[in-house]
Amino acid sequence: GNTGTGTTDSNNYAIDTTAPVINSVSVPAGVHYNAGDTLTFVVNTSENVIVDGTPRLAIDMGGSTVFAEYVAGSGTATLVFQYSIEPGDNDADGISINGLHSNGATLRDAAGNDMSLALNNVGDSSGVVVDTLAPSASAIVVLDPSPTNADSVRYTVVFSENVTGVD
């Protein structure tokens, strides 16, 4: 009638009352992402976990919560979650991982112990910048307002954000 903790093995019985935990969460590379790009997150657990259902990883993206959906890993110690960036998603100072939600799913080890959903050792996601807004020209200044047909026209274009590849 007493509940123990830990694990033990013998030829006659095996007892496992230790719940799996999240050892670490790997995040996407710290670069700029656009609409249509996929962010992949890997949740590494202390032991193999059987997933029944579709848990979700909550992500703070620019002050709004979006969810990376579970895509693979049941029966292993590596659970994979993905989020496809949508038009309108933006986060200039890097996303952050807010938590793992069961979303009605069960995450258990082979002995039936429920996994703790507390996140540990989450990778640095401050460099994962999401920008789905196209730059726009906010000003055009003609540097020589009265050119002759032998002159080149020179002008300066000011964009709403830094751009590259402009000739």
Secondary structure, 3 states (H helix, E strand, C coil): CCCCCCEEECCCCEEECCCCCEEEEECCCCCEECCCCEEEEEEEEEEEEEEECCCEEEEEECCEEEEEEEEECCCEEEEEEEEECCCCCEECCCCEEEEEECCCCEEECCCCCECCCCCCCECCCCCCEEECCCCCEEEEEECCCCCCCCCCCCEEEEECCCCCCCC
